[in-house]
Every structure is written in C-alpha cells, then in structure tokens.
C-alpha cells in the first residue's frame, strides 16, 4: 500500500503572484523622488538605490502589504537558515520573483562591464605567482523598462477611471463639423473632397423639390447631400514638472504623485489618442526635456523655480508640433524665484552682481528665494504672453495655497484662458486627468 506524506507548505507560490498588483505596490519605490521625513532639517535626499538588495527589500515589503507573506512566515524561513537572509528559502523565492518580472519585461537587470585590467599594487609585477581568493561580488543593478513605466501609468489610470462606469473614450471634439462615417449632425450639400457617406433621404428630397414627384427621378450634382460628424482634431501636450527642492521640503513628497500624473497621461495618449503627442519638461534653475524612460529615476534637487525658462522650452516644443490644439499642464508648488538674464537684456548690468554665471554660456542666472521679485515676475509673464500669442493654453495645478502663488497663477491663467486648480499629493492625479478628459470631450470655443 502506497502512503503519501503531506507537509505544510513553506513560503509562497511564486507563479501565483499577480505581477500587475505587485508592480502597483512597488510604484512608490520605483518612482522614488528622494523624499524622507527628515529632509526639512537635514536637506539630505535619499539617493537612488538601484541595487538588487534594494529591489529584494522592496519586494518583501510589497509581499507583506499584499498579505502574500506574513511576518511569521518570514521569521520561520530565516530561522531555518540561522537567521540569515542570504541562502535562505526567502531569498530563493524573491529571486524567482525577480526573474518573472524580468521575463515579463517590467524590469531589466544590468551589470557594469568589468575592468579589462586589474589595478596593480605599488611594486607588483606582471607574471607573478598566482593566488586563491574569493570571487568578486557582482554589482548588478536594476532599472524599470518602458513597458514597466507604461504599466504604472495604466494602473494609475485604472484606479482613477474605475469608478466612472462604462463609457467609451473618444477623440478630441471641436465646434467645427466634418464629413465622415459616423452620422452625428445634420447633412450638408456634397462638396469635392467630402467623405461620401450619402444621406439618401435628403438627396431624394432635394431632387423632388426641384423636379416634383415623378418617375424616373433625375438626380443632379447639387442634389447630393452627405452626413456630417464632429470634426475631431489632435492635441500636443507638454507636462511641466517643478523639481525644485520645495517639492519634498515641507514634510511631504509632492514630486512622486507628479511623476505618476505624467505616466498616466502618457499611457492615456498612447492607447486612446494615437495622433497626439506628450512631452515632459522639468524646470528648476533651468529647464530640460525629459524622456519618459528616465522619469522613474528623476529626483528633486536643491534648485530654485525658473518658471520662465520652463515655459520657454515648452513653447518651443509645442510650436514644433503640427497639432490643432496645444496645451501646457504645469504642476508646481511655488511661485517663480529665478530667471535667466541674457546679455541683450537691458537689466543685464544692473543684475550682474546679484546673479551667477551659467556654465559655458554668457547668460546669467538671477535668483531670489523670497519670491515675488519684480524682475523675475516680469520675465515670466513675458513667456506667458508668448504662449498666448502661439495659441497655447496653460493649465496649472497648485500644490500649495501661498498667496503670491495664487495671485501669479490667476494672472497667468487669465492671460492664456487656461484653468487653475488647487490640489494635494493625494488628489493631484484625479484633478489632472479629469481636466484632460474634459478638454477631450468638450467643444473648444
């Protein structure tokens, strides 16, 4: 007689773990902005840790949060290996989980190339006597792939729109009409170049009014009528993210939610609005365009807020896009505190002693941490005015309620017919995406 011995399962089923839910739990770790609770006092950011040990620790925390593992399970697996993590069943299972994430394309492991030559010690000669030693430890790093970033954007979007209900997301509607397959408006006389979606009833009625009711009924070119639908246009969007030090200064991380906004918009545009474009611009002491793939590892730095330079770069990017609608989505928590002073500017010599030279450039960086500086505000409003002339709308999402910030945003939105919202890190994603979707389905006037 054959006996089967059953024993208690130790650990967890690696292949039964939902990688989507796991990536969502890892989002704050993967999009770390350098925030820590003591930043206000120490001014020391959390440096990005992309080692495998950091990934294992983040995965363990995610497994505990999802209750796939319990604290007792962890203690038991470590106890079986004399309390050491290395070489334990827990390490083996987490390594298998990392392999699954890599195989599915969410993460990528990279190892820096080994040096071709070992650095020789003083007095050491080549061809010496060999020795036996332990192998050097491999310095393997991980990075989030483009698929992983896109999936994080998808999960953010799913959480936001999950309670909206069943509704199809269309493309951008305008107040103009166009001919097409979907008959949504009254018909019109056919013109050369129109989509031939013939309105048979209107065509026959036109012929009857002209000749009367008889058989055969002669149709002429002017009798032809075609259906109309809303003219749908494309849109170019630039998301401006403030990465000055105040975004993690006052006891909360405001930059990580801002990065999630950019990822969610990128996923929305890629899947629903294929004709649109989305660019990311970071503004700090200066401004720079940031590829989506590098957004995860971007951190806040000890910078001021050069809003003027951010608007200038965003305007240049949008003017290069051949789109019918152009908009800037700016996420910030502070008023402008810096701007560049060009040599051609009349204020160049007056502000020279209060500014610092920009590396390898002739222009100066003028900074005033107190804010509301007349020169900085004037330079910023020049760029706002330039955006208005280019037909660019600016929508601003404020993460603070500072009086001078509110006053600045009110003036800016009035100049560009944009919108301004108060938000906080908890509801920022909802505010931004709901406004984006509203602009997509409402008529532009």
C-alpha positions as CSV (number, residue, x, y, z in Angstrom):
1,X,0.0,0.0,0.0
2,X,1.4,3.4,-1.0
3,X,1.5,6.1,1.6
4,X,1.6,9.9,0.8
5,X,3.0,12.2,3.4
6,X,1.7,15.8,3.4
7,X,3.7,18.6,4.9
8,X,3.0,22.3,5.5
9,X,3.9,24.4,2.5
10,X,6.6,26.8,3.3
11,X,6.9,30.2,1.6
12,X,4.5,31.2,-1.2
13,X,3.6,30.3,-4.8
14,X,5.9,32.5,-7.0
15,X,3.9,31.8,-10.2
16,X,0.6,32.6,-8.4
17,X,1.6,36.2,-7.6
18,X,-0.2,38.8,-9.7
19,X,2.7,40.8,-11.2
20,X,0.4,43.7,-12.0
21,X,-0.7,44.2,-8.4
22,X,3.0,43.7,-7.4
23,X,4.2,46.5,-9.7
24,X,1.5,48.8,-8.3
25,X,2.7,48.1,-4.8
26,X,6.3,48.9,-6.0
27,X,5.4,52.1,-7.7
28,X,6.4,54.4,-4.8
29,X,9.8,52.6,-4.6
30,X,10.4,52.6,-8.3
31,X,9.4,56.3,-8.7
32,X,11.4,57.5,-5.6
33,X,11.9,61.3,-5.6
34,X,14.5,61.4,-2.9
35,X,12.0,62.3,-0.1
36,X,12.5,61.4,3.5
37,X,10.8,62.6,6.7
38,X,13.9,64.5,7.9
39,X,14.6,66.4,4.7
40,X,13.3,69.7,6.1
41,X,16.0,69.6,8.8
42,X,18.9,67.7,7.1
43,X,18.4,68.8,3.4
44,X,19.7,65.3,2.5
45,X,17.9,63.5,-0.2
46,X,17.5,59.7,-0.4
47,X,20.0,58.7,-3.1
48,X,18.5,56.3,-5.7
49,X,19.4,52.8,-4.7
50,X,19.1,50.5,-7.8
51,X,20.9,47.5,-6.3
52,X,19.4,44.1,-6.2
53,X,19.3,44.2,-2.4
54,X,17.1,47.3,-2.5
55,X,14.8,45.6,-5.0
56,X,14.6,42.5,-2.8
57,X,13.7,44.7,0.2
58,X,11.0,46.5,-1.8
59,X,9.6,43.2,-3.0
60,X,9.5,41.8,0.5
61,X,7.6,44.9,1.8
62,X,5.1,44.6,-1.1
63,X,4.5,40.9,-0.4
64,X,3.8,41.8,3.3
65,X,1.5,44.6,2.3
66,X,-0.5,42.3,0.0
67,X,-0.6,39.7,2.8
68,X,1.0,37.1,0.5
69,X,3.5,36.6,3.3
70,X,3.1,37.2,7.0
71,X,5.8,38.3,9.4
72,X,5.7,34.9,11.0
73,X,6.4,33.2,7.6
74,X,9.4,35.5,7.2
75,X,10.8,34.7,10.6
76,X,10.3,31.0,10.1
77,X,12.2,30.9,6.7
78,X,15.0,33.0,8.2
79,X,15.2,30.8,11.3
80,X,15.7,27.7,9.2
81,X,18.9,29.4,7.8
82,X,20.3,30.6,11.2
83,X,18.6,33.9,10.9
84,X,20.5,34.8,7.7
85,X,18.7,36.1,4.6
86,X,21.4,35.0,2.1
87,X,21.0,31.4,1.2
88,X,17.5,31.2,2.8
89,X,14.3,30.0,1.1
90,X,13.0,33.5,1.3
91,X,15.9,34.8,-0.8
92,X,15.4,32.0,-3.4
93,X,11.7,32.8,-3.7
94,X,12.3,36.5,-4.1
95,X,15.0,35.9,-6.7
96,X,12.5,33.7,-8.6
97,X,10.0,36.6,-8.4
98,X,12.7,39.0,-9.9
99,X,13.2,36.5,-12.7
100,X,9.5,36.6,-13.5
101,X,9.5,40.4,-13.6
102,X,12.5,40.4,-15.9
103,X,11.0,37.7,-18.2
104,X,7.7,39.7,-18.4
105,X,9.6,42.8,-19.4
106,X,8.8,45.0,-16.4
107,X,12.4,45.2,-15.1
108,X,15.8,45.0,-16.7
109,X,19.0,43.8,-15.0
110,X,22.3,45.3,-16.0
111,X,25.9,44.7,-14.9
112,X,28.6,47.3,-15.5
113,X,31.5,46.0,-17.7
114,X,34.3,44.5,-15.7
115,X,37.7,46.3,-16.0
116,X,40.0,44.7,-18.5
117,X,42.9,45.1,-16.2
118,X,43.3,44.9,-12.5
119,X,44.9,47.9,-10.9
120,X,48.4,46.9,-10.0
121,X,49.6,47.5,-6.5
122,X,52.8,49.5,-6.0
123,X,55.8,47.2,-6.6
124,X,53.6,44.5,-8.1
125,X,54.9,43.0,-11.3
126,X,53.0,41.1,-14.0
127,X,53.5,37.4,-14.3
128,X,53.7,36.9,-10.5
129,X,52.7,33.9,-8.5
130,X,49.0,33.1,-8.6
131,X,46.8,33.0,-5.6
132,X,43.4,31.6,-4.5
133,X,40.8,34.1,-3.3
134,X,37.0,34.5,-3.2
135,X,35.3,35.7,-6.4
136,X,34.5,39.3,-6.6
137,X,30.9,40.2,-5.9
138,X,28.8,41.1,-9.0
139,X,27.5,44.7,-9.0
140,X,24.1,44.0,-10.6
141,X,21.7,46.9,-10.9
142,X,18.0,47.0,-12.0
143,X,16.0,49.6,-14.0
144,X,12.4,49.9,-14.9
145,X,11.7,49.3,-18.6
146,X,9.5,51.3,-20.8
147,X,6.9,48.6,-20.5
148,X,7.1,48.8,-16.8
149,X,6.6,52.6,-16.8
150,X,3.7,52.3,-19.2
151,X,2.1,49.7,-17.0
152,X,2.5,52.0,-13.9
153,X,0.7,54.7,-15.9
154,X,-2.0,52.2,-16.8
155,X,-2.6,51.2,-13.2
156,X,-2.8,54.9,-12.1
157,X,-5.4,55.5,-14.9
158,X,-7.3,52.3,-14.0
159,X,-7.6,53.4,-10.3
160,X,-8.9,56.8,-11.4
161,X,-11.4,55.7,-14.0
162,X,-12.5,52.5,-12.4
163,X,-15.5,54.2,-10.7
164,X,-16.6,56.3,-13.7
165,X,-18.5,53.3,-15.2
166,X,-18.9,52.1,-18.8
167,X,-18.1,54.9,-21.2
168,X,-16.0,54.9,-24.3
169,X,-13.2,57.5,-24.5
170,X,-13.4,59.2,-27.9
171,X,-11.0,61.7,-29.6
172,X,-10.9,65.5,-29.4
173,X,-14.2,67.2,-30.3
174,X,-14.3,70.8,-31.6
175,X,-17.1,73.1,-32.6
176,X,-16.4,72.5,-36.3
177,X,-18.2,69.9,-38.4
178,X,-16.7,67.4,-40.8
179,X,-17.9,64.6,-43.1
180,X,-17.4,61.0,-42.0
181,X,-18.8,57.6,-41.4
182,X,-20.5,58.4,-38.1
183,X,-23.6,60.4,-38.7
184,X,-23.9,62.7,-35.7
185,X,-25.1,66.0,-37.2
186,X,-27.4,67.3,-40.0
187,X,-26.4,66.6,-43.5
188,X,-24.9,69.2,-46.0
189,X,-24.6,69.5,-49.7
190,X,-21.8,67.5,-51.1
191,X,-18.5,69.2,-51.9
192,X,-15.5,67.9,-53.6
193,X,-13.2,66.1,-51.0
194,X,-16.0,65.2,-48.6
195,X,-16.3,61.6,-47.3
196,X,-19.1,60.1,-49.4
197,X,-21.5,59.0,-46.6
198,X,-24.6,59.7,-48.6
199,X,-27.8,61.0,-46.9
200,X,-30.3,59.2,-49.2
201,X,-33.4,60.9,-47.7
202,X,-32.0,64.5,-48.0
203,X,-30.7,63.7,-51.5
204,X,-34.1,62.5,-52.8
205,X,-36.0,65.3,-51.1
206,X,-33.7,67.9,-52.9
207,X,-34.4,66.3,-56.3
208,X,-38.2,66.2,-55.6
209,X,-38.3,69.8,-54.6
210,X,-36.5,70.7,-57.8
211,X,-38.5,68.5,-60.3
212,X,-41.5,67.3,-58.4
213,X,-42.6,63.8,-57.6
214,X,-42.2,61.7,-60.8
215,X,-40.6,58.6,-62.1
216,X,-37.9,58.4,-63.2
217,X,-36.4,61.0,-60.8
218,X,-33.3,62.7,-62.2
219,X,-30.5,63.4,-59.7
220,X,-28.1,66.2,-60.3
221,X,-24.8,67.0,-58.6
222,X,-26.3,69.8,-56.4
223,X,-28.9,67.3,-55.0
224,X,-26.2,65.2,-53.3
225,X,-26.2,65.5,-49.5
226,X,-23.8,63.8,-47.1
227,X,-23.9,63.2,-43.4
228,X,-21.7,65.3,-41.0
229,X,-20.0,64.5,-37.8
230,X,-18.0,66.5,-35.3
231,X,-14.6,67.5,-36.6
232,X,-12.0,65.8,-34.4
233,X,-8.6,67.3,-34.0
234,X,-5.3,66.3,-32.5
235,X,-3.6,67.9,-29.4
236,X,0.0,68.4,-28.3
237,X,0.6,68.4,-24.6
238,X,3.7,69.4,-22.6
239,X,3.7,68.4,-18.9
240,X,5.9,70.8,-16.9
241,X,7.1,69.3,-13.6
242,X,8.5,71.5,-10.9
243,X,11.6,69.7,-9.4
244,X,12.8,72.5,-7.1
245,X,13.7,71.4,-3.6
246,X,10.4,72.7,-2.1
247,X,8.6,69.7,-3.8
248,X,9.9,67.5,-1.0
249,X,10.8,70.2,1.6
250,X,7.7,70.6,3.8
251,X,7.1,67.2,5.2
252,X,5.5,65.5,2.2
253,X,6.5,64.1,-1.2
254,X,4.9,66.1,-3.9
255,X,7.1,65.0,-6.8
256,X,6.2,61.3,-6.9
257,X,2.5,62.0,-7.5
258,X,3.5,64.5,-10.2
259,X,5.5,61.7,-11.9
260,X,2.5,59.4,-11.7
261,X,0.5,62.1,-13.5
262,X,2.9,62.2,-16.4
263,X,2.9,58.4,-16.7
264,X,-0.9,58.2,-16.6
265,X,-1.2,60.8,-19.3
266,X,1.4,59.1,-21.4
267,X,-0.5,55.8,-21.2
268,X,-3.8,57.5,-22.0
269,X,-2.4,59.3,-25.0
270,X,-0.7,56.2,-26.4
271,X,-3.8,53.9,-26.1
272,X,-6.7,56.3,-26.8
273,X,-5.3,59.3,-28.7
274,X,-2.7,57.9,-31.1
275,X,-2.5,61.1,-33.1
276,X,-1.5,63.2,-30.0
277,X,1.9,63.9,-28.6
278,X,3.1,64.2,-25.0
279,X,6.4,65.7,-23.8
280,X,7.9,66.1,-20.3
281,X,9.7,69.2,-19.3
282,X,11.5,69.6,-15.9
283,X,12.0,73.1,-14.7
284,X,14.3,74.1,-11.8
285,X,17.3,76.6,-12.1
286,X,16.9,75.9,-15.8
287,X,14.7,73.6,-17.9
288,X,15.2,70.4,-19.8
289,X,13.2,68.0,-21.8
290,X,13.0,64.6,-20.2
291,X,12.4,61.2,-22.0
292,X,9.6,59.2,-20.4
293,X,12.1,56.3,-19.9
294,X,14.1,58.4,-17.5
295,X,11.2,59.7,-15.4
296,X,11.4,56.9,-12.8
297,X,14.9,57.8,-11.7
298,X,14.5,61.6,-11.7
299,X,14.8,63.2,-8.3
300,X,14.2,66.7,-6.8
301,X,17.4,68.8,-6.3
302,X,18.5,71.9,-4.5
303,X,17.1,74.2,-7.1
304,X,15.0,77.4,-7.4
305,X,11.9,77.7,-9.6
306,X,12.7,79.1,-13.1
307,X,9.1,79.1,-14.5
308,X,10.0,81.4,-17.3
309,X,12.6,79.0,-18.8
310,X,10.2,76.1,-18.4
311,X,7.5,77.9,-20.3
312,X,10.1,79.0,-23.0
313,X,11.2,75.4,-23.6
314,X,7.6,74.1,-23.6
315,X,6.5,76.7,-26.1
316,X,9.4,75.8,-28.4
317,X,8.5,72.1,-28.3
318,X,4.8,72.8,-28.9
319,X,5.5,75.2,-31.8
320,X,7.4,72.4,-33.5
321,X,4.3,70.1,-33.3
322,X,1.8,70.4,-36.1
323,X,-1.3,70.0,-34.0
324,X,-4.6,71.9,-33.9
325,X,-4.6,72.2,-30.1
326,X,-1.7,72.9,-27.9
327,X,-1.6,73.0,-24.1
328,X,0.8,73.1,-21.1
329,X,-0.1,71.2,-17.9
330,X,2.1,72.7,-15.2
331,X,2.4,71.1,-11.8
332,X,4.1,73.4,-9.2
333,X,4.1,74.3,-5.5
334,X,5.9,77.6,-5.6
335,X,6.0,81.0,-7.2
336,X,8.8,81.8,-9.7
337,X,12.1,82.6,-7.9
338,X,14.6,82.6,-10.7
339,X,15.2,83.5,-14.4
340,X,17.9,83.9,-16.9
341,X,19.3,87.3,-17.8
342,X,20.5,87.5,-21.4
343,X,23.4,89.9,-22.4
344,X,20.9,91.7,-24.7
345,X,18.6,92.4,-21.8
346,X,18.7,96.0,-20.5
347,X,18.8,94.7,-17.0
348,X,21.9,92.6,-17.6
349,X,24.4,95.0,-16.0
350,X,22.0,96.0,-13.1
351,X,21.5,92.4,-12.0
352,X,25.0,91.1,-12.8
353,X,26.3,91.4,-9.2
354,X,23.3,89.5,-7.9
355,X,23.5,86.7,-10.4
356,X,25.7,83.8,-11.1
357,X,27.3,82.8,-14.4
358,X,25.8,79.9,-16.2
359,X,28.5,77.3,-17.2
360,X,29.8,77.7,-20.8
361,X,27.1,80.4,-21.5
362,X,27.1,84.1,-21.5
363,X,23.8,84.5,-19.8
364,X,23.3,84.9,-16.0
365,X,21.0,83.1,-13.6
366,X,19.3,85.6,-11.3
367,X,17.7,84.1,-8.1
368,X,15.6,85.5,-5.3
369,X,14.4,82.8,-2.9
370,X,11.9,85.2,-1.3
371,X,9.8,85.2,-4.5
372,X,7.6,87.9,-5.9
373,X,10.7,89.6,-7.4
374,X,9.5,92.2,-9.9
375,X,12.2,91.3,-12.4
376,X,11.6,87.6,-12.2
377,X,7.8,88.0,-12.5
378,X,8.2,90.3,-15.5
379,X,10.4,87.8,-17.3
380,X,7.9,85.0,-16.5
381,X,4.9,87.0,-17.8
382,X,6.8,87.7,-21.0
383,X,6.9,84.0,-21.6
384,X,3.2,83.6,-20.6
385,X,2.4,86.3,-23.2
386,X,4.4,84.5,-25.8
387,X,2.4,81.3,-25.1
388,X,-0.8,83.2,-25.6
389,X,0.4,84.5,-29.0
390,X,1.2,81.0,-30.0
391,X,-2.3,79.8,-29.1
392,X,-1.1,77.7,-26.2
393,X,-3.3,77.2,-23.2
394,X,-1.7,76.8,-19.7
395,X,-3.5,74.7,-17.1
396,X,-1.9,75.0,-13.7
397,X,-2.2,72.6,-10.7
398,X,-1.0,74.2,-7.5
399,X,0.2,72.0,-4.6
400,X,0.3,74.9,-2.2
401,X,-2.0,77.8,-1.3
402,X,0.6,80.6,-0.9
403,X,-1.0,84.0,-1.5
404,X,1.7,85.1,-4.1
405,X,1.5,81.8,-5.9
406,X,-2.3,82.0,-6.2
407,X,-2.0,85.6,-7.4
408,X,0.6,84.7,-10.0
409,X,-1.5,81.7,-11.3
410,X,-4.6,83.7,-11.5
411,X,-2.9,86.3,-13.7
412,X,-1.3,83.6,-15.9
413,X,-4.5,81.6,-16.5
414,X,-6.4,84.8,-17.3
415,X,-3.8,85.7,-20.0
416,X,-4.0,82.3,-21.7
417,X,-7.7,81.4,-21.0
418,X,-6.4,78.4,-19.0
419,X,-7.5,76.9,-15.8
420,X,-6.1,76.8,-12.3
421,X,-6.7,74.1,-9.6
422,X,-5.8,73.6,-6.0
423,X,-4.6,70.1,-5.4
424,X,-2.6,68.0,-3.0
425,X,-0.5,64.9,-3.5
426,X,-3.4,62.7,-2.8
427,X,-5.8,64.0,-5.4
428,X,-3.4,65.5,-7.9
429,X,-3.7,62.6,-10.4
430,X,-7.5,62.8,-10.4
431,X,-7.5,66.6,-10.9
432,X,-5.1,66.5,-13.8
433,X,-6.6,63.6,-15.7
434,X,-10.2,64.7,-15.2
435,X,-9.4,68.0,-16.7
436,X,-7.5,66.4,-19.6
437,X,-10.5,64.1,-20.3
438,X,-12.9,67.1,-20.1
439,X,-10.9,69.0,-22.7
440,X,-11.0,66.0,-24.9
441,X,-14.8,65.7,-24.9
442,X,-15.9,69.3,-24.7
443,X,-16.0,71.8,-27.5
444,X,-13.3,74.3,-27.7
445,X,-14.7,77.8,-28.1
